[in-house]
């Protein structure tokens, strides 16, 4: 704008008036004025190439701004997906001429909620029914006694989740119910999105926009005219380093994304465990040359796997179906055997699959189990589709079987490399999942696909899944403390590589754990080299089975209590990656005890201290 105002003006222009028009009116007023003057200038003249003949009296009838309320779009995100969805939806709503305010629940002032008129909420669910860290305080406040009455507020909820979890989209459901209970009115029905959320989000967005149009007087004219002046944008893909949509911009699709994965050639595959280990961990290096994919430490790589052929055979045998029968699935014709191996989820049982199967078979025992959370959780844990078909057999057609199943979801693995250190490559640390259940071998789909069925030179369909919140500090001098037992060490290999390449001055401290020093010290030579070079300041290890008493990373944390607290007091960031069920909770409890002890202020202070670390995004988790 400053450049425009300093450009030479044509003779006869009132410079003060022009500046006033450019700086003292809303964006909508400026757009209307631009279109009006353009139409006046073209009246009676041929339209420019590509434009229809303009009729200013009809097409540019003055549009007066109505006193319509703004749309507030709130999001609660753990990895950044909810933020990405919220930003994309905001761009679509702005196309319609609405003012949109986008806010992270972590930063949103709760006192404003009662004064909002239209609220769109995008929120994810973590694990079995937990809010994302950024939404914890807002969730607690909204479900507590201080939450205000919300009559006059209209809302709609977009819930993100994963059907493999029993409490699918639970936080979105609870927000939806609570907003209604407080007197708010639904602008549109909640949508519950699985891991492939794009289509569901698109449908929800269109429904919300349709409802918004109905709220605006004489909308058919104003929205059409607004569109003709501003142009249209689309739901485009990430355009910046943080993977977020740039508002008001129409962009072409990148070369590769979730719906169009890149066939990445496998360059190298190395087993990291020594002979005799009870674990099987693989280091894989994949080429990204020609993909257009970029990533940052803390991001994940999405893998589209293939199901184990042995499990496909078990499913066909248990269901007594013909694997050679040709069927249409996802608008493509393939044999049932091919579909079961490539296109649908069969290694994991979900509540939805069991419910569909129970209703179709009308099996009383299964229907009863669905109503008992503890029994249902036991039924789902560790079982696959063949287990369900064996235990509750029923005759069915090939089409019926497919109707129970969801599309194959991608598996996400924390990236174990830095692009700075390994240009056009991406590295993974993958534990092969193999176990016995009911006397039969069970295999993880993605992990054994990578371990057993992909050789060097063969390709793996991949895409980058950005984790906006599990990132290195922007300040290169900030110290970091990393806790990553087992394959949880993967992102910290990327962190240390990145900081080494940048020459960051902040100290890097790693806590690593596994069963045995001799066989399970993942990336041992690399860590020792980083220690020697000074790019790793400290390394504390816990090999739980090398002595009579089991020692885990939380025990090592307690041993370094004073130094950990001092570094936190000096601004250090604390990261945890790995097992959600036990390790992450044990580490968090250890940290609470450290703060309580070293501050001398007790448990209540420690709880507030940890809450503040989370709110400041200095305590960050990537757990699964």
N, C-alpha and C positions, 0 to 999 in steps of 0.2 A: 504494500500500500504506500509506504514511504517513497518508493521509486516512482509510483504512478503520480504522486502528488508533486514530485520534483521535476517531472517531465515537462517540456515546453507546452504551453496551452495554446490552442487555436485563438485567433483574434476574436475578441468579443466575449470571451468566457469570464464569468465572475468567479475568481479564484476562491474567495471566502465562501461563496455559496457551494462550490464544488467540494471543498473540504468539509463543510457542514453535512452535506449529503452523504459523504463517504465515511464520516466518523460518528455521526450522532443518530444513526438509524439502525434498526435491527437488521439481521441478515435477510429475513423475509421481506422487509420493506425495500432493501437494496435490490433484491432479486426482482421484485415486482416493478420497481422503477426502471431497472435495466431492460426488462422485457417491454414495458410500456414505451419507452423512448425508442427502442429498436423498431417496434411496430410503427410508431409515428414516422420514423425516418424512411421506412420501406413502403409506406402507403402510396399506392399507385405505381410502384416500381416492381420490376421482375424480382422474384425471390432468388436468393443465392442458390447455387447448385446444391442439390440434395434436400432443399427445404420446400415444403408446400407453399403456395401463395398465401400470404398472411392477410387476414382481415382484422385490423386492429380494433374496430368497434366491437366485434364479437369475441375474437380470440383473446383480446387483452383488456377486457372489461376490468376495471380496478378491483383488486382483491383486498378487502380490508381484513386486517388481522382480527381473529376472534379471541375471546378470552379463554382459550382452551388451556387446560392444565398441562404441565410438563409430564413426561414419562420418566419415572425413576427406575433404573435397571440395576438391581443389586446382584452380586455374585459371591459365592463362597467356594473357593477352589483350593485343592491340595497340590495339584501338579500344574495347573494352568488351563485345563480344558474348559472349566466353567467360565473363566475369564475370556477365553477365546470365543466361546459361544456368545457370551454377553456382548462382546465387542461387535461381533458379526450381526447379531440381532439389532443392536443399537443403530448400526449403519442402515439396516433395512427400514427401521422405524423412522429414522431421520428423512429417508426418501419421501415419506408421506407428509413432510412438513412439520413434524412434531419436534419440539425441543426435548432432548434426551439427556439425562444426567446418569452417568455410569459410575458405580461406587463399589469398592471392595467392602464386604461386611466387616472386615478387620478394621476399617477406617471410618465406617459410616456412623454418624452421631445418632444414637437411638432415639433421642428426644424429637428428631424430625419426623419419625415414622407416622405419628398421628396426624401430621399436617400434609402428608402426601395425598395425591388424588389417584394416581395410577402407578402401581408397583409391579414390575416384572422381576421375578426372582429365579436365578439359575444357581443350583447348588448340587454338589456331589455328595455321595455317601462313602465313607471310608470303612473298609472291613465290614464287620457285622453290625451295621447300624450306628456308626459314629460320625459326628459332623467333622468336616475338614477343620484343621487348626485355625484357619482364618475366620471361621464362622462360630467357633466355640462360645465366645463371649456373647455374641448376638443371640445365639440359640438359647443359652441359659437365661438371658434377660427376657426374651420373648416368651419363654415357657414359665417365667416366674411371676411373682405377685405384682411387680412394678410395670408390667406390660400394660399399655393404655388400651382403652376401647378404640376400635378402628372403624366405626361407622363412617361412611363417606369415602373409604378407601376401596378402590377396585384393584384386583390382583390376579396374577396367573403365575404358576410355578412350572419351571422346567427342571426335572430331576435327572441327574446323571448317576449311573450306577453300573453294576455288573451282575448279570443273572446267575453267575456261578456262586454268588453269596446268598445266603439264606435271607438276609434282610435287604433285599434288592430295593434300591432307591428309598430306603427308610427315612432318611433325613428330609428329602423332598416331600414325602408323604406327611411327615410330622409338621413341617412348616405349613403345608397346604391346609391341614386340619386346624392348626392353631390360629392362622390368620382368619379363617372362617369363624372359629369360636370367639374371636375378639371383635366380631361384627363386620369384618371386611367382606366385600362381595366379589365373587369370581368374575373376572373379565373373560376368562376362558378356562377350560378344564386343564388340569395338570397333565403333563406328558412325562412318562417314565422311560428313560433312554438306556439302552444297553451299551456295550462298549463301542459298537458301530452306531454312533448317535446322529450322524449327519442328516439322514432322511427324516428321522423323528423330529429333530430340531427344526428342519425346514417346514414340516407340516405344522408344527406348533407356531412358528413365526407367522405363517400365512394366516392362521386362524386368529392370532392376536391382532394382526394388521387389519383383518376384516372387521373385528370388533371395534378397533380404534376408528376406522372409517365411519362406523355407525354412530359414533359419538360426536362427529363434527358436522355442523350444519352445512347443507348444500355441498356435501363432500364430493360428489361426482365431478362438479365443476372445478372446485378448488384443488383437488388432488391431481386431476388431469393437467390443469394449467401449471401447477407447481412442478409436475414432472416435465412438462415441455420447457420450462425455464431452466431447470437444474440438471436435467439428464437423469439417466438411471444408473444405479450401481448394482452390483451383483454380490452374492455370497462368494467372495473370493478367498483365496488361500493365503497363508502367511506371507507377509511382504517385508518383514524386518527381522533383525537378529533375534528378537524375543519371540518370534513366531506369531505375532498378532497382526490382525487385519489393519491396514491403514484406512481410516474412515474416508468416505466420499471418494473412493478410488476404484475404478474398474480395472482389474488386472487379468492377464492371461494365466492359465493354470501352470504351475511349475511342472517340471519334467516328471517328477515322481512324488506321490503322496500316498495316504492310506488307501485310497480307492485305486490307485495306479502304482503299486509297489515296484521298486526297481529290482531286477534280477541281479543280485550282487554275487560275483564270482568268489568262491572260497579260495583264499590264497594259502592259508596254513591252518592246521589244527593240531594242537599239542595237548596231551593229557598232563595236567599239573600235579597230580598226586603221585607219590612214589609207590613202588611195588609193595603190595601187602596192605594198602590202605583200604578201609571200608567205604571210602568215598570215591566218586568218579567225577572229577571236575575238568572241564575242557576250556582251553584258551583258543578262541577262533579269531582269525583275521580275514576280513572281507574287503573287497575292493569297491569303492564308490565312484571310480573313474567314469565320467560321462553321465552321472546320475543327476547332477545339480543339487544333491543333498548336502546340507551342512548341518553341523550340530555343535553344541557346547557341552563341556563337562557338566554332568548332572542330568542330561537328556537320556532318553531310552531309545532303543532300536526295536521297532515292531517287526515281528517275524510271522509270516503265514506258514504254519507247519503242515505236515501230512500226518494223518493218523497211522499208528502201527499196523502194517498188513495183517499181523497175527490177530489183532483185535477186530479188524474188519471181518475176518473169517469167523471169529467167535460170534459176532453179532448176526451174521447171515445164518450160521448154524442154529443159534438159539431161537431166532425168529422163523426158521425154516423158509427162507426166501431165496429167490433166484438172483444171484449177483450179476448175471449177464443181461438181465432185463433192462432195456433202454427206457429212461424216464427223462422228463423235463424238469430241471431244477435251476432256479435263477435264470430262466429264459434260455437255458442251454441243455442240449440233449447229451446224456452220458449214461453209461451203465450204472446200475445201483452200486456195484463194487467201487467204481471210480468216485461216485458222489460220496460214499461213506469214507473213503480215504482222503479226499481232498476238500470237500465242501461243507461238511457238517461236524458239529461237536459230538464226539462219542466217548472221549476219555474221561469226561467229568459229568456227573449227574447234577442237575439243577432242580430247584423246587418246581419250576414251570414244567419241565419234562415229566416229572413224577405226577403232577396234577393232571396234565393232559392224558397221560397214560392211565391214571386211576379212573378218570371220568369216562374214557373210552371203553376200558375193560369193565367198568362198574365193579371194581374189586373193593369189597367192603373193608378189608384189612388195610389196603393202601390209603383209602379215603380217611380212615381213622388216624393213620400215622400223620397225615398232612395237618391234622388239627392239633398235633402234639409236638411242639417245637423241639423238645429234647430228643424225642424218638425220630423225628424227621432229620435232625442234624446227624444223628447216628447212622441213619439210612444213607444219607448223601456222602458222608465222609469216606473218602478213599475208594468209592465205587464208580464203575463205569456203566455204559449202556448194556453191555453183555450181562453184567450182574443183575440188573433190573429184569431183563428178559428171561434169565434163567430162574430167578426166584419167583417171578410172577408171570409165568408163561401165558401166552394168548395167541391164537391164530389171527393173522392180519395180512393185508396186502403190502406190497412194496411202497405204494403211495401213502398208505396209512402210517407206516413207520416213519417216513420222511416228515409227515405232518407234525410229529412230536418234537422234532429236532430244530435247533437254531443253527444259523450259519456259523461256519468256523470262525471264531474270533481270533484276532492276532494275539500273540504272546509278546509281552514287553520285557526287555532285558536292559538293565542299567549299562550304559556304554562305558567300557573300560579303557578308553583311549582319548587322547587329545589330538584334534586335527592339526594343531601347531606342531606336534611331535611326529604325527603320521599323516601327512597330506593324502587326501583321497582314499583313506582307509578308515575302517571302524572295527574295533576289537570288542569281543564279548568274553565274559567269564560264566560258563554254563555248567550247572550241576545236573548230571543225568539222573532222572527220576525213575527208579526201578524198585519195586517192592512186591511182596507177596500178600495176597488178600484171599482168604478162604481157600488156601492151597493153590492158587493160580497166580501167575506172574502178571503184574500190572506195570504199564509203562507210561511215562509222560509223553504227550504228543510232540511238543516242540523240542524238548531236551534230547530225547532219543532220536528224533528226526535228524537233529544236528550231529549227534554223537555217532549214529550208526549208518545213516542213509545219505549223507552228503559228503562227497570226497572232494579233494582239491581240484579246482577247475570247474566244478559244478556250481550251479547258482542257487541262491536262496532269495525269495521275494521279501523285500524289506522296505521300511519307511522310517522316518525319524519322528518320534513322539516327544515333543518338547515339554520339559518339566521346568516351568518358569520359576518355581520357588526353591528348587534344590540347586542353588547356584553358588559359585564362589563369591566372596565379598568384592564389591567394586573397588574398595580401597586395597591396593596391593600390599600395604604394610600391615593389614589386619591378620592376626594369628588365627589359625583354625585348629580345631580338635576333631578328629575323625574316628568314629567307632564303627568298624565293619568286620564282624566275624564271618567266616566262610565266604560265600560268593558276595556277601555284602561289602567286600573290599573293592569290588569292581569300580564304582564311581570314584573311589579315592585314588586308584591308580591314575584315572584321568585327571583328577584334581592336582596331584603332585606333578604329573607330566606337564600340565598347563602352566602351573606356577614356576616350574623349572625353566620352561621355554621363555616365559615372560621376564624372568629374573626378579620375581616378586620378593620383597623383603620380609613379608609376614612369615612367621614360624609355622611349620606343618608338623602336627603331632598325630600319630596313628596308633590306635588300639586294634589289634587283630587277634582273633581266636579261632581255633579248630581243634580236633581231637589230639593229633600227635605232631610233634615237632619234626620227626624224621620223614614223615610221609605227607603231611598236610599243610606245610608252610607255603601257601600260595605266593608266587612271585618273590620268593625269598632273596634271590640274587639281586633283583631290581631294588628291593627295599634297602638291602645292605649297601648297594651302590649309591642310592640317594642319601643314606646316612653319611657315607664317606664324603660325598660332594657338598653336604650341608643343605641340600634341597629337602631333606627330611630331618627335622630337628630332633624328634624323639620317636622311638618305636617301642611300645609295650605289647607283649604277646601273652596269650593265655592258652596253653595246650591242655585241655581239660582232662585227658586220659593218661597223661604222663606221670601221674602221681596218685596216691591213694585217695586224696581228697580232690574232688573236681574243682578246677579253677576256671572261671569264665571272665569275660571282659569286664563285667560289673565289679568283680573283685579287684582287678587291676586299677579300675577307676578309683575305688576306695583307697587303695594304697598310695595314689598320687593326689589325694584330696586337696592338700594345701595349694599345690602348683596349679591344679585345674581351676580352683576358685580365684586365684590371683590372675590367671589369664582371662577368665570371664570378666573379672572386675576391670581389666584393661581393654575390654572390647572384643575378645575372641568370639568367633562363631563356633557352634557345637553341632556336629552332624552325626546322624545315626542311619545306617543302612543295613537291612537284613530282615530277619524273622520278626513278624509283627506280634505273633501270639505270646511269645515268652521273652525273647531277648530284648525287644524294644521297651517293654514294660519294666524289665529288670534294670536296664540302663537308666531309664527315667527315674526310677526309685532311687538308684544309687546317686544320681545327680542331686536329687532333693535332699538326701542325707548329707551329701558334701556341703551344700549351701547352708543347711541348718547348722551343721557342726562348725564350719569355718567362719561363718558370719557371726556365730554366737547368738543368733536371734530366733532360733527354733523353727519348727515345722511350718507354722502359718506363714512366716516370712519367706521360707523357702518356696512354698507354693506360689506366693505372689511373685517371687523372683523369677521362677520358671515361666509363669504366665507372661511376664514382661518380656522375657527372652523370645518366647513364641510370637508375641505381638510385634516385636521389633525384627522378626525373622532372623534371629541369631541362634535359635534352636530349631533345626530343620531335620525332618525325617523322610526317608524313602524306604518304606517298609512294606512287606507283602506276606 
